[in-house]
Amino acid sequence: MNRLTLGAQGEKWAAEYLRNKGYTIIATNWHCVRGELDIIAQDGDILVFIEVKTRRSAHIADALVSITPRKRERLIASAYTYIADERSDEPDWRIDVIAVALPTTGEPVIAHVEDALGW
């Protein structure tokens, strides 16, 4: 499985995980000049932008540490752009990270960090 296929599969697993938790998926792979938002979902009254990181490793931390300061800035800028372009209201929102780890055997391991940027 190449990197793009791995990432797409991880995003599918993440979307399924979110649906099972009661989230409504609004969009996937939303692009703007500032970047891409992997998944946009609704969690009750909160609009959630989800960054999905998939790794061929049994260690969730490998995926979580890949959110660099530059990536953080792009996620925030993309979220603001989405709200300005696609919404007529000013919703409460947050950015989550879902890490998908693929051990050599067994099922994928998913970790969901809500409000991952903590602001």
Biopython code that builds the backbone (N, CA, C, O; Angstrom):
import numpy as np
from Bio.PDB.StructureBuilder import StructureBuilder

atoms = [
    (1, "MET", "N", (0.854, -1.166, 0.000)),
    (1, "MET", "CA", (0.000, 0.000, 0.000)),
    (1, "MET", "C", (0.909, 1.241, 0.000)),
    (1, "MET", "O", (1.728, 1.413, 0.903)),
    (2, "ASN", "N", (0.761, 2.099, -1.014)),
    (2, "ASN", "CA", (1.588, 3.305, -1.060)),
    (2, "ASN", "C", (1.050, 4.363, -0.091)),
    (2, "ASN", "O", (-0.001, 4.185, 0.524)),
    (3, "ARG", "N", (1.791, 5.462, 0.029)),
    (3, "ARG", "CA", (1.461, 6.498, 1.010)),
    (3, "ARG", "C", (0.075, 7.099, 0.786)),
    (3, "ARG", "O", (-0.672, 7.307, 1.742)),
    (4, "LEU", "N", (-0.278, 7.381, -0.488)),
    (4, "LEU", "CA", (-1.589, 7.972, -0.772)),
    (4, "LEU", "C", (-2.722, 7.003, -0.472)),
    (4, "LEU", "O", (-3.747, 7.387, 0.092)),
    (5, "THR", "N", (-2.532, 5.753, -0.850)),
    (5, "THR", "CA", (-3.548, 4.734, -0.577)),
    (5, "THR", "C", (-3.697, 4.532, 0.929)),
    (5, "THR", "O", (-4.809, 4.405, 1.441)),
    (6, "LEU", "N", (-2.576, 4.504, 1.622)),
    (6, "LEU", "CA", (-2.591, 4.347, 3.078)),
    (6, "LEU", "C", (-3.355, 5.499, 3.732)),
    (6, "LEU", "O", (-4.183, 5.277, 4.615)),
    (7, "GLY", "N", (-3.075, 6.725, 3.298)),
    (7, "GLY", "CA", (-3.764, 7.890, 3.852)),
    (7, "GLY", "C", (-5.256, 7.866, 3.585)),
    (7, "GLY", "O", (-6.055, 8.167, 4.471)),
    (8, "ALA", "N", (-5.638, 7.505, 2.352)),
    (8, "ALA", "CA", (-7.065, 7.440, 1.998)),
    (8, "ALA", "C", (-7.776, 6.378, 2.824)),
    (8, "ALA", "O", (-8.899, 6.592, 3.281)),
    (9, "GLN", "N", (-7.128, 5.236, 3.015)),
    (9, "GLN", "CA", (-7.735, 4.172, 3.813)),
    (9, "GLN", "C", (-7.877, 4.612, 5.271)),
    (9, "GLN", "O", (-8.897, 4.345, 5.907)),
    (10, "GLY", "N", (-6.862, 5.280, 5.790)),
    (10, "GLY", "CA", (-6.937, 5.791, 7.160)),
    (10, "GLY", "C", (-8.084, 6.771, 7.337)),
    (10, "GLY", "O", (-8.761, 6.761, 8.365)),
    (11, "GLU", "N", (-8.305, 7.622, 6.334)),
    (11, "GLU", "CA", (-9.410, 8.582, 6.402)),
    (11, "GLU", "C", (-10.760, 7.870, 6.369)),
    (11, "GLU", "O", (-11.703, 8.307, 7.030)),
    (12, "LYS", "N", (-10.864, 6.785, 5.612)),
    (12, "LYS", "CA", (-12.115, 6.005, 5.596)),
    (12, "LYS", "C", (-12.374, 5.383, 6.962)),
    (12, "LYS", "O", (-13.497, 5.427, 7.464)),
    (13, "TRP", "N", (-11.331, 4.800, 7.569)),
    (13, "TRP", "CA", (-11.496, 4.218, 8.905)),
    (13, "TRP", "C", (-11.877, 5.299, 9.912)),
    (13, "TRP", "O", (-12.722, 5.073, 10.778)),
    (14, "ALA", "N", (-11.256, 6.470, 9.799)),
    (14, "ALA", "CA", (-11.560, 7.571, 10.721)),
    (14, "ALA", "C", (-13.005, 8.038, 10.562)),
    (14, "ALA", "O", (-13.690, 8.274, 11.557)),
    (15, "ALA", "N", (-13.473, 8.172, 9.326)),
    (15, "ALA", "CA", (-14.859, 8.603, 9.091)),
    (15, "ALA", "C", (-15.842, 7.576, 9.653)),
    (15, "ALA", "O", (-16.855, 7.944, 10.248)),
    (16, "GLU", "N", (-15.545, 6.304, 9.466)),
    (16, "GLU", "CA", (-16.412, 5.254, 10.013)),
    (16, "GLU", "C", (-16.431, 5.323, 11.542)),
    (16, "GLU", "O", (-17.488, 5.202, 12.162)),
    (17, "TYR", "N", (-15.273, 5.514, 12.133)),
    (17, "TYR", "CA", (-15.162, 5.656, 13.585)),
    (17, "TYR", "C", (-16.030, 6.822, 14.076)),
    (17, "TYR", "O", (-16.764, 6.689, 15.055)),
    (18, "LEU", "N", (-15.936, 7.964, 13.385)),
    (18, "LEU", "CA", (-16.712, 9.144, 13.782)),
    (18, "LEU", "C", (-18.214, 8.905, 13.642)),
    (18, "LEU", "O", (-18.987, 9.282, 14.522)),
    (19, "ARG", "N", (-18.627, 8.283, 12.546)),
    (19, "ARG", "CA", (-20.061, 7.964, 12.371)),
    (19, "ARG", "C", (-20.546, 7.083, 13.517)),
    (19, "ARG", "O", (-21.633, 7.295, 14.053)),
    (20, "ASN", "N", (-19.741, 6.100, 13.889)),
    (20, "ASN", "CA", (-20.115, 5.202, 14.988)),
    (20, "ASN", "C", (-20.219, 5.942, 16.323)),
    (20, "ASN", "O", (-20.928, 5.492, 17.224)),
    (21, "LYS", "N", (-19.523, 7.067, 16.457)),
    (21, "LYS", "CA", (-19.608, 7.892, 17.668)),
    (21, "LYS", "C", (-20.735, 8.914, 17.588)),
    (21, "LYS", "O", (-20.932, 9.689, 18.524)),
    (22, "GLY", "N", (-21.483, 8.926, 16.472)),
    (22, "GLY", "CA", (-22.616, 9.830, 16.349)),
    (22, "GLY", "C", (-22.341, 11.135, 15.619)),
    (22, "GLY", "O", (-23.215, 11.999, 15.550)),
    (23, "TYR", "N", (-21.150, 11.291, 15.079)),
    (23, "TYR", "CA", (-20.836, 12.493, 14.308)),
    (23, "TYR", "C", (-21.527, 12.408, 12.947)),
    (23, "TYR", "O", (-21.763, 11.318, 12.426)),
    (24, "THR", "N", (-21.845, 13.563, 12.383)),
    (24, "THR", "CA", (-22.348, 13.653, 11.016)),
    (24, "THR", "C", (-21.212, 14.174, 10.148)),
    (24, "THR", "O", (-20.683, 15.258, 10.392)),
    (25, "ILE", "N", (-20.841, 13.403, 9.138)),
    (25, "ILE", "CA", (-19.771, 13.819, 8.228)),
    (25, "ILE", "C", (-20.352, 14.825, 7.237)),
    (25, "ILE", "O", (-21.328, 14.531, 6.547)),
    (26, "ILE", "N", (-19.755, 15.999, 7.168)),
    (26, "ILE", "CA", (-20.196, 17.055, 6.257)),
    (26, "ILE", "C", (-19.401, 17.015, 4.962)),
    (26, "ILE", "O", (-19.968, 17.142, 3.877)),
    (27, "ALA", "N", (-18.092, 16.838, 5.071)),
    (27, "ALA", "CA", (-17.230, 16.832, 3.882)),
    (27, "ALA", "C", (-15.952, 16.069, 4.188)),
    (27, "ALA", "O", (-15.542, 15.944, 5.342)),
    (28, "THR", "N", (-15.337, 15.567, 3.137)),
    (28, "THR", "CA", (-14.017, 14.955, 3.256)),
    (28, "THR", "C", (-13.112, 15.578, 2.197)),
    (28, "THR", "O", (-13.557, 15.953, 1.112)),
    (29, "ASN", "N", (-11.852, 15.674, 2.538)),
    (29, "ASN", "CA", (-10.832, 16.213, 1.625)),
    (29, "ASN", "C", (-11.224, 17.564, 1.039)),
    (29, "ASN", "O", (-11.154, 17.768, -0.173)),
    (30, "TRP", "N", (-11.638, 18.485, 1.909)),
    (30, "TRP", "CA", (-12.021, 19.831, 1.480)),
    (30, "TRP", "C", (-10.753, 20.649, 1.269)),
    (30, "TRP", "O", (-9.903, 20.736, 2.156)),
    (31, "HIS", "N", (-10.635, 21.245, 0.090)),
    (31, "HIS", "CA", (-9.432, 21.998, -0.280)),
    (31, "HIS", "C", (-9.708, 23.490, -0.377)),
    (31, "HIS", "O", (-10.798, 23.908, -0.769)),
    (32, "CYS", "N", (-8.715, 24.282, -0.018)),
    (32, "CYS", "CA", (-8.727, 25.726, -0.246)),
    (32, "CYS", "C", (-7.279, 26.146, -0.483)),
    (32, "CYS", "O", (-6.374, 25.313, -0.420)),
    (33, "VAL", "N", (-7.058, 27.411, -0.752)),
    (33, "VAL", "CA", (-5.695, 27.866, -1.022)),
    (33, "VAL", "C", (-4.784, 27.708, 0.196)),
    (33, "VAL", "O", (-3.562, 27.658, 0.051)),
    (34, "ARG", "N", (-5.351, 27.632, 1.364)),
    (34, "ARG", "CA", (-4.554, 27.524, 2.588)),
    (34, "ARG", "C", (-4.197, 26.087, 2.962)),
    (34, "ARG", "O", (-3.305, 25.860, 3.780)),
    (35, "GLY", "N", (-4.891, 25.118, 2.365)),
    (35, "GLY", "CA", (-4.592, 23.732, 2.689)),
    (35, "GLY", "C", (-5.784, 22.824, 2.491)),
    (35, "GLY", "O", (-6.719, 23.146, 1.760)),
    (36, "GLU", "N", (-5.734, 21.681, 3.156)),
    (36, "GLU", "CA", (-6.789, 20.678, 3.048)),
    (36, "GLU", "C", (-7.271, 20.303, 4.444)),
    (36, "GLU", "O", (-6.491, 20.230, 5.393)),
    (37, "LEU", "N", (-8.568, 20.067, 4.543)),
    (37, "LEU", "CA", (-9.164, 19.536, 5.767)),
    (37, "LEU", "C", (-9.611, 18.118, 5.454)),
    (37, "LEU", "O", (-10.443, 17.908, 4.572)),
    (38, "ASP", "N", (-9.062, 17.141, 6.173)),
    (38, "ASP", "CA", (-9.350, 15.736, 5.865)),
    (38, "ASP", "C", (-10.824, 15.406, 6.036)),
    (38, "ASP", "O", (-11.452, 14.851, 5.135)),
    (39, "ILE", "N", (-11.370, 15.750, 7.191)),
    (39, "ILE", "CA", (-12.782, 15.474, 7.475)),
    (39, "ILE", "C", (-13.376, 16.694, 8.177)),
    (39, "ILE", "O", (-12.763, 17.273, 9.075)),
    (40, "ILE", "N", (-14.570, 17.067, 7.754)),
    (40, "ILE", "CA", (-15.338, 18.102, 8.446)),
    (40, "ILE", "C", (-16.608, 17.417, 8.924)),
    (40, "ILE", "O", (-17.315, 16.783, 8.140)),
    (41, "ALA", "N", (-16.894, 17.547, 10.212)),
    (41, "ALA", "CA", (-18.029, 16.832, 10.790)),
    (41, "ALA", "C", (-18.758, 17.725, 11.786)),
    (41, "ALA", "O", (-18.261, 18.772, 12.201)),
    (42, "GLN", "N", (-19.935, 17.279, 12.146)),
    (42, "GLN", "CA", (-20.735, 17.952, 13.167)),
    (42, "GLN", "C", (-20.833, 17.017, 14.360)),
    (42, "GLN", "O", (-21.211, 15.854, 14.216)),
    (43, "ASP", "N", (-20.493, 17.526, 15.541)),
    (43, "ASP", "CA", (-20.619, 16.784, 16.794)),
    (43, "ASP", "C", (-21.577, 17.579, 17.670)),
    (43, "ASP", "O", (-21.166, 18.467, 18.416)),
    (44, "GLY", "N", (-22.859, 17.245, 17.567)),
    (44, "GLY", "CA", (-23.867, 18.044, 18.263)),
    (44, "GLY", "C", (-23.892, 19.436, 17.668)),
    (44, "GLY", "O", (-24.112, 19.597, 16.467)),
    (45, "ASP", "N", (-23.668, 20.453, 18.504)),
    (45, "ASP", "CA", (-23.667, 21.844, 18.043)),
    (45, "ASP", "C", (-22.288, 22.325, 17.597)),
    (45, "ASP", "O", (-22.137, 23.481, 17.203)),
    (46, "ILE", "N", (-21.295, 21.463, 17.653)),
    (46, "ILE", "CA", (-19.922, 21.888, 17.366)),
    (46, "ILE", "C", (-19.474, 21.390, 15.996)),
    (46, "ILE", "O", (-19.622, 20.214, 15.662)),
    (47, "LEU", "N", (-18.924, 22.314, 15.216)),
    (47, "LEU", "CA", (-18.321, 21.983, 13.936)),
    (47, "LEU", "C", (-16.906, 21.493, 14.224)),
    (47, "LEU", "O", (-16.152, 22.146, 14.946)),
    (48, "VAL", "N", (-16.549, 20.344, 13.660)),
    (48, "VAL", "CA", (-15.257, 19.741, 13.973)),
    (48, "VAL", "C", (-14.462, 19.529, 12.691)),
    (48, "VAL", "O", (-14.954, 18.944, 11.726)),
    (49, "PHE", "N", (-13.230, 20.013, 12.701)),
    (49, "PHE", "CA", (-12.293, 19.792, 11.610)),
    (49, "PHE", "C", (-11.321, 18.723, 12.090)),
    (49, "PHE", "O", (-10.687, 18.878, 13.134)),
    (50, "ILE", "N", (-11.204, 17.640, 11.328)),
    (50, "ILE", "CA", (-10.407, 16.505, 11.778)),
    (50, "ILE", "C", (-9.236, 16.274, 10.844)),
    (50, "ILE", "O", (-9.402, 16.106, 9.636)),
    (51, "GLU", "N", (-8.050, 16.269, 11.427)),
    (51, "GLU", "CA", (-6.830, 15.904, 10.713)),
    (51, "GLU", "C", (-6.583, 14.430, 11.002)),
    (51, "GLU", "O", (-6.563, 14.011, 12.159)),
    (52, "VAL", "N", (-6.397, 13.649, 9.947)),
    (52, "VAL", "CA", (-6.170, 12.212, 10.100)),
    (52, "VAL", "C", (-4.717, 11.913, 9.754)),
    (52, "VAL", "O", (-4.224, 12.309, 8.699)),
    (53, "LYS", "N", (-4.047, 11.215, 10.647)),
    (53, "LYS", "CA", (-2.669, 10.796, 10.424)),
    (53, "LYS", "C", (-2.622, 9.280, 10.507)),
    (53, "LYS", "O", (-2.993, 8.693, 11.523)),
    (54, "THR", "N", (-2.169, 8.658, 9.442)),
    (54, "THR", "CA", (-2.105, 7.198, 9.382)),
    (54, "THR", "C", (-0.652, 6.782, 9.246)),
    (54, "THR", "O", (0.095, 7.350, 8.450)),
    (55, "ARG", "N", (-0.258, 5.795, 10.021)),
    (55, "ARG", "CA", (1.120, 5.318, 10.007)),
    (55, "ARG", "C", (1.162, 3.796, 10.009)),
    (55, "ARG", "O", (0.293, 3.132, 10.576)),
    (56, "ARG", "N", (2.182, 3.265, 9.368)),
    (56, "ARG", "CA", (2.437, 1.821, 9.395)),
    (56, "ARG", "C", (3.246, 1.504, 10.652)),
    (56, "ARG", "O", (4.419, 1.138, 10.573)),
    (57, "SER", "N", (2.632, 1.645, 11.760)),
    (57, "SER", "CA", (3.301, 1.448, 13.033)),
    (57, "SER", "C", (2.246, 1.106, 14.063)),
    (57, "SER", "O", (1.090, 1.510, 13.942)),
    (58, "ALA", "N", (2.642, 0.374, 15.056)),
    (58, "ALA", "CA", (1.708, 0.061, 16.136)),
    (58, "ALA", "C", (1.653, 1.196, 17.154)),
    (58, "ALA", "O", (0.871, 1.141, 18.104)),
    (59, "HIS", "N", (2.472, 2.215, 16.963)),
    (59, "HIS", "CA", (2.583, 3.293, 17.941)),
    (59, "HIS", "C", (1.793, 4.519, 17.501)),
    (59, "HIS", "O", (2.148, 5.180, 16.526)),
    (60, "ILE", "N", (0.739, 4.810, 18.215)),
    (60, "ILE", "CA", (-0.104, 5.967, 17.925)),
    (60, "ILE", "C", (0.708, 7.258, 17.999)),
    (60, "ILE", "O", (0.467, 8.183, 17.223)),
    (61, "ALA", "N", (1.651, 7.331, 18.907)),
    (61, "ALA", "CA", (2.436, 8.558, 19.079)),
    (61, "ALA", "C", (3.154, 8.955, 17.794)),
    (61, "ALA", "O", (3.352, 10.144, 17.548)),
    (62, "ASP", "N", (3.548, 7.985, 16.969)),
    (62, "ASP", "CA", (4.212, 8.300, 15.698)),
    (62, "ASP", "C", (3.337, 9.193, 14.833)),
    (62, "ASP", "O", (3.839, 10.096, 14.163)),
    (63, "ALA", "N", (2.052, 8.950, 14.844)),
    (63, "ALA", "CA", (1.131, 9.759, 14.044)),
    (63, "ALA", "C", (0.857, 11.102, 14.712)),
    (63, "ALA", "O", (0.790, 12.128, 14.034)),
    (64, "LEU", "N", (0.702, 11.106, 16.012)),
    (64, "LEU", "CA", (0.340, 12.340, 16.715)),
    (64, "LEU", "C", (1.444, 13.390, 16.679)),
    (64, "LEU", "O", (1.157, 14.584, 16.593)),
    (65, "VAL", "N", (2.696, 12.964, 16.744)),
    (65, "VAL", "CA", (3.787, 13.942, 16.758)),
    (65, "VAL", "C", (4.030, 14.563, 15.389)),
    (65, "VAL", "O", (4.838, 15.483, 15.262)),
    (66, "SER", "N", (3.350, 14.078, 14.379)),
    (66, "SER", "CA", (3.567, 14.615, 13.034)),
    (66, "SER", "C", (2.803, 15.917, 12.784)),
    (66, "SER", "O", (2.863, 16.452, 11.677)),
    (67, "ILE", "N", (2.089, 16.436, 13.779)),
    (67, "ILE", "CA", (1.413, 17.732, 13.641)),
    (67, "ILE", "C", (2.432, 18.814, 14.009)),
    (67, "ILE", "O", (2.614, 19.146, 15.181)),
    (68, "THR", "N", (3.080, 19.347, 12.997)),
    (68, "THR", "CA", (4.115, 20.360, 13.185)),
    (68, "THR", "C", (3.476, 21.733, 13.421)),
    (68, "THR", "O", (2.286, 21.909, 13.155)),
    (69, "PRO", "N", (4.240, 22.696, 13.910)),
    (69, "PRO", "CA", (3.688, 24.052, 14.044)),
    (69, "PRO", "C", (3.163, 24.598, 12.709)),
    (69, "PRO", "O", (2.135, 25.275, 12.682)),
    (70, "ARG", "N", (3.849, 24.312, 11.620)),
    (70, "ARG", "CA", (3.375, 24.777, 10.308)),
    (70, "ARG", "C", (2.042, 24.117, 9.952)),
    (70, "ARG", "O", (1.134, 24.784, 9.456)),
    (71, "LYS", "N", (1.921, 22.812, 10.204)),
    (71, "LYS", "CA", (0.671, 22.109, 9.916)),
    (71, "LYS", "C", (-0.448, 22.678, 10.782)),
    (71, "LYS", "O", (-1.574, 22.840, 10.314)),
    (72, "ARG", "N", (-0.147, 22.979, 12.027)),
    (72, "ARG", "CA", (-1.134, 23.568, 12.939)),
    (72, "ARG", "C", (-1.662, 24.884, 12.375)),
    (72, "ARG", "O", (-2.870, 25.119, 12.366)),
    (73, "GLU", "N", (-0.758, 25.742, 11.905)),
    (73, "GLU", "CA", (-1.162, 27.023, 11.317)),
    (73, "GLU", "C", (-2.042, 26.820, 10.089)),
    (73, "GLU", "O", (-3.032, 27.531, 9.913)),
    (74, "ARG", "N", (-1.691, 25.857, 9.238)),
    (74, "ARG", "CA", (-2.469, 25.593, 8.027)),
    (74, "ARG", "C", (-3.859, 25.055, 8.371)),
    (74, "ARG", "O", (-4.840, 25.403, 7.714)),
    (75, "LEU", "N", (-3.943, 24.214, 9.390)),
    (75, "LEU", "CA", (-5.245, 23.694, 9.811)),
    (75, "LEU", "C", (-6.150, 24.829, 10.300)),
    (75, "LEU", "O", (-7.323, 24.902, 9.934)),
    (76, "ILE", "N", (-5.599, 25.699, 11.118)),
    (76, "ILE", "CA", (-6.388, 26.814, 11.644)),
    (76, "ILE", "C", (-6.822, 27.738, 10.511)),
    (76, "ILE", "O", (-7.984, 28.140, 10.453)),
    (77, "ALA", "N", (-5.906, 28.076, 9.615)),
    (77, "ALA", "CA", (-6.239, 28.955, 8.487)),
    (77, "ALA", "C", (-7.287, 28.312, 7.589)),
    (77, "ALA", "O", (-8.201, 28.991, 7.121)),
    (78, "SER", "N", (-7.165, 27.018, 7.344)),
    (78, "SER", "CA", (-8.148, 26.312, 6.510)),
    (78, "SER", "C", (-9.515, 26.283, 7.181)),
    (78, "SER", "O", (-10.538, 26.430, 6.513)),
    (79, "ALA", "N", (-9.537, 26.094, 8.500)),
    (79, "ALA", "CA", (-10.810, 26.095, 9.232)),
    (79, "ALA", "C", (-11.489, 27.460, 9.120)),
    (79, "ALA", "O", (-12.690, 27.534, 8.860)),
    (80, "TYR", "N", (-10.735, 28.528, 9.312)),
    (80, "TYR", "CA", (-11.305, 29.876, 9.157)),
    (80, "TYR", "C", (-11.826, 30.096, 7.736)),
    (80, "TYR", "O", (-12.887, 30.689, 7.544)),
    (81, "THR", "N", (-11.078, 29.618, 6.745)),
    (81, "THR", "CA", (-11.507, 29.769, 5.351)),
    (81, "THR", "C", (-12.797, 29.007, 5.103)),
    (81, "THR", "O", (-13.701, 29.522, 4.446)),
    (82, "TYR", "N", (-12.895, 27.783, 5.619)),
    (82, "TYR", "CA", (-14.120, 26.997, 5.454)),
    (82, "TYR", "C", (-15.311, 27.746, 6.050)),
    (82, "TYR", "O", (-16.354, 27.868, 5.407)),
    (83, "ILE", "N", (-15.160, 28.239, 7.256)),
    (83, "ILE", "CA", (-16.271, 28.941, 7.912)),
    (83, "ILE", "C", (-16.670, 30.176, 7.108)),
    (83, "ILE", "O", (-17.859, 30.437, 6.923)),
    (84, "ALA", "N", (-15.691, 30.933, 6.633)),
    (84, "ALA", "CA", (-15.987, 32.145, 5.859)),
    (84, "ALA", "C", (-16.657, 31.820, 4.527)),
    (84, "ALA", "O", (-17.563, 32.533, 4.096)),
    (85, "ASP", "N", (-16.212, 30.741, 3.873)),
    (85, "ASP", "CA", (-16.718, 30.398, 2.537)),
    (85, "ASP", "C", (-18.003, 29.584, 2.546)),
    (85, "ASP", "O", (-18.830, 29.719, 1.644)),
    (86, "GLU", "N", (-18.176, 28.743, 3.556)),
    (86, "GLU", "CA", (-19.241, 27.740, 3.506)),
    (86, "GLU", "C", (-20.356, 27.928, 4.528)),
    (86, "GLU", "O", (-21.398, 27.281, 4.429)),
    (87, "ARG", "N", (-20.153, 28.797, 5.496)),
    (87, "ARG", "CA", (-21.146, 28.948, 6.559)),
    (87, "ARG", "C", (-21.676, 30.372, 6.590)),
    (87, "ARG", "O", (-20.946, 31.325, 6.317)),
    (88, "SER", "N", (-22.946, 30.506, 6.924)),
    (88, "SER", "CA", (-23.531, 31.839, 7.068)),
    (88, "SER", "C", (-23.583, 32.250, 8.541)),
    (88, "SER", "O", (-23.937, 33.383, 8.867)),
    (89, "ASP", "N", (-23.229, 31.324, 9.414)),
    (89, "ASP", "CA", (-23.221, 31.606, 10.847)),
    (89, "ASP", "C", (-21.781, 31.567, 11.362)),
    (89, "ASP", "O", (-20.845, 31.352, 10.592)),
    (90, "GLU", "N", (-21.616, 31.775, 12.647)),
    (90, "GLU", "CA", (-20.309, 31.671, 13.284)),
    (90, "GLU", "C", (-20.387, 30.545, 14.314)),
    (90, "GLU", "O", (-20.636, 30.795, 15.493)),
    (91, "PRO", "N", (-20.173, 29.312, 13.868)),
    (91, "PRO", "CA", (-20.362, 28.170, 14.763)),
    (91, "PRO", "C", (-19.231, 28.027, 15.776)),
    (91, "PRO", "O", (-18.112, 28.495, 15.564)),
    (92, "ASP", "N", (-19.560, 27.365, 16.882)),
    (92, "ASP", "CA", (-18.502, 26.901, 17.773)),
    (92, "ASP", "C", (-17.774, 25.805, 17.014)),
    (92, "ASP", "O", (-18.405, 25.007, 16.321)),
    (93, "TRP", "N", (-16.455, 25.758, 17.137)),
    (93, "TRP", "CA", (-15.711, 24.755, 16.380)),
    (93, "TRP", "C", (-14.435, 24.368, 17.117)),
    (93, "TRP", "O", (-13.982, 25.043, 18.041)),
    (94, "ARG", "N", (-13.883, 23.255, 16.665)),
    (94, "ARG", "CA", (-12.621, 22.781, 17.226)),
    (94, "ARG", "C", (-11.898, 21.967, 16.156)),
    (94, "ARG", "O", (-12.469, 21.601, 15.129)),
    (95, "ILE", "N", (-10.636, 21.700, 16.430)),
    (95, "ILE", "CA", (-9.842, 20.849, 15.548)),
    (95, "ILE", "C", (-9.435, 19.616, 16.340)),
    (95, "ILE", "O", (-8.828, 19.719, 17.406)),
    (96, "ASP", "N", (-9.775, 18.452, 15.807)),
    (96, "ASP", "CA", (-9.404, 17.173, 16.404)),
    (96, "ASP", "C", (-8.341, 16.508, 15.543)),
    (96, "ASP", "O", (-8.169, 16.845, 14.372)),
    (97, "VAL", "N", (-7.642, 15.571, 16.133)),
    (97, "VAL", "CA", (-6.715, 14.727, 15.385)),
    (97, "VAL", "C", (-7.107, 13.282, 15.627)),
    (97, "VAL", "O", (-7.343, 12.866, 16.762)),
    (98, "ILE", "N", (-7.172, 12.526, 14.546)),
    (98, "ILE", "CA", (-7.353, 11.083, 14.659)),
    (98, "ILE", "C", (-6.091, 10.431, 14.128)),
    (98, "ILE", "O", (-5.676, 10.673, 12.995)),
    (99, "ALA", "N", (-5.494, 9.608, 14.959)),
    (99, "ALA", "CA", (-4.312, 8.850, 14.564)),
    (99, "ALA", "C", (-4.729, 7.413, 14.311)),
    (99, "ALA", "O", (-5.406, 6.791, 15.130)),
    (100, "VAL", "N", (-4.314, 6.900, 13.171)),
    (100, "VAL", "CA", (-4.594, 5.514, 12.815)),
    (100, "VAL", "C", (-3.248, 4.807, 12.707)),
    (100, "VAL", "O", (-2.404, 5.184, 11.895)),
    (101, "ALA", "N", (-3.057, 3.791, 13.522)),
    (101, "ALA", "CA", (-1.823, 3.007, 13.493)),
    (101, "ALA", "C", (-2.138, 1.627, 12.939)),
    (101, "ALA", "O", (-3.117, 0.991, 13.330)),
    (102, "LEU", "N", (-1.295, 1.181, 12.028)),
    (102, "LEU", "CA", (-1.497, -0.124, 11.403)),
    (102, "LEU", "C", (-0.411, -1.086, 11.859)),
    (102, "LEU", "O", (0.684, -1.098, 11.295)),
    (103, "PRO", "N", (-0.702, -1.887, 12.871)),
    (103, "PRO", "CA", (0.282, -2.879, 13.281)),
    (103, "PRO", "C", (0.448, -3.925, 12.179)),
    (103, "PRO", "O", (-0.406, -4.046, 11.300)),
    (104, "THR", "N", (1.531, -4.669, 12.227)),
    (104, "THR", "CA", (1.777, -5.663, 11.176)),
    (104, "THR", "C", (0.726, -6.759, 11.167)),
    (104, "THR", "O", (0.478, -7.370, 10.128)),
    (105, "THR", "N", (0.109, -7.013, 12.303)),
    (105, "THR", "CA", (-0.989, -7.979, 12.354)),
    (105, "THR", "C", (-2.143, -7.361, 13.129)),
    (105, "THR", "O", (-1.939, -6.532, 14.015)),
    (106, "GLY", "N", (-3.341, -7.771, 12.789)),
    (106, "GLY", "CA", (-4.510, -7.296, 13.521)),
    (106, "GLY", "C", (-5.146, -6.076, 12.899)),
    (106, "GLY", "O", (-4.767, -5.628, 11.816)),
    (107, "GLU", "N", (-6.118, -5.554, 13.609)),
    (107, "GLU", "CA", (-6.919, -4.424, 13.157)),
    (107, "GLU", "C", (-6.194, -3.100, 13.395)),
    (107, "GLU", "O", (-5.298, -3.018, 14.234)),
    (108, "PRO", "N", (-6.590, -2.062, 12.649)),
    (108, "PRO", "CA", (-6.017, -0.740, 12.904)),
    (108, "PRO", "C", (-6.376, -0.261, 14.311)),
    (108, "PRO", "O", (-7.432, -0.593, 14.851)),
    (109, "VAL", "N", (-5.486, 0.515, 14.876)),
    (109, "VAL", "CA", (-5.704, 1.107, 16.190)),
    (109, "VAL", "C", (-5.982, 2.592, 15.965)),
    (109, "VAL", "O", (-5.209, 3.282, 15.301)),
    (110, "ILE", "N", (-7.088, 3.078, 16.522)),
    (110, "ILE", "CA", (-7.492, 4.470, 16.308)),
    (110, "ILE", "C", (-7.480, 5.212, 17.638)),
    (110, "ILE", "O", (-8.032, 4.744, 18.634)),
    (111, "ALA", "N", (-6.841, 6.375, 17.635)),
    (111, "ALA", "CA", (-6.855, 7.270, 18.796)),
    (111, "ALA", "C", (-7.431, 8.602, 18.345)),
    (111, "ALA", "O", (-7.018, 9.146, 17.321)),
    (112, "HIS", "N", (-8.375, 9.123, 19.100)),
    (112, "HIS", "CA", (-9.056, 10.373, 18.761)),
    (112, "HIS", "C", (-8.745, 11.394, 19.849)),
    (112, "HIS", "O", (-9.087, 11.198, 21.015)),
    (113, "VAL", "N", (-8.101, 12.472, 19.458)),
    (113, "VAL", "CA", (-7.783, 13.544, 20.395)),
    (113, "VAL", "C", (-8.679, 14.731, 20.065)),
    (113, "VAL", "O", (-8.482, 15.407, 19.055)),
    (114, "GLU", "N", (-9.663, 14.978, 20.922)),
    (114, "GLU", "CA", (-10.565, 16.106, 20.716)),
    (114, "GLU", "C", (-9.867, 17.399, 21.120)),
    (114, "GLU", "O", (-9.076, 17.429, 22.062)),
    (115, "ASP", "N", (-10.176, 18.461, 20.392)),
    (115, "ASP", "CA", (-9.585, 19.775, 20.641)),
    (115, "ASP", "C", (-8.069, 19.652, 20.775)),
    (115, "ASP", "O", (-7.463, 20.139, 21.729)),
    (116, "ALA", "N", (-7.485, 18.987, 19.790)),
    (116, "ALA", "CA", (-6.073, 18.609, 19.838)),
    (116, "ALA", "C", (-5.121, 19.795, 19.886)),
    (116, "ALA", "O", (-4.002, 19.675, 20.384)),
    (117, "LEU", "N", (-5.558, 20.933, 19.372)),
    (117, "LEU", "CA", (-4.672, 22.093, 19.372)),
    (117, "LEU", "C", (-4.816, 22.914, 20.641)),
    (117, "LEU", "O", (-4.043, 23.839, 20.891)),
    (118, "GLY", "N", (-5.818, 22.560, 21.440)),
    (118, "GLY", "CA", (-5.966, 23.117, 22.776)),
    (118, "GLY", "C", (-6.069, 24.622, 22.873)),
    (118, "GLY", "O", (-5.461, 25.230, 23.753)),
    (119, "TRP", "N", (-6.805, 25.210, 22.010)),
    (119, "TRP", "CA", (-6.978, 26.663, 22.099)),
    (119, "TRP", "C", (-8.417, 26.955, 22.025)),
    (119, "TRP", "O", (-8.814, 28.119, 22.080)),
]
sb = StructureBuilder()
sb.init_structure("model")
sb.init_model(0)
sb.init_chain("A")
sb.init_seg("    ")
for serial, (resi, resn, name, xyz) in enumerate(atoms, 1):
    if name == "N":
        sb.init_residue(resn, " ", resi, " ")
    sb.init_atom(name, np.array(xyz, "f"), 0.0, 1.0, " ", f" {name:<3s}", serial, name[0])
structure = sb.get_structure()
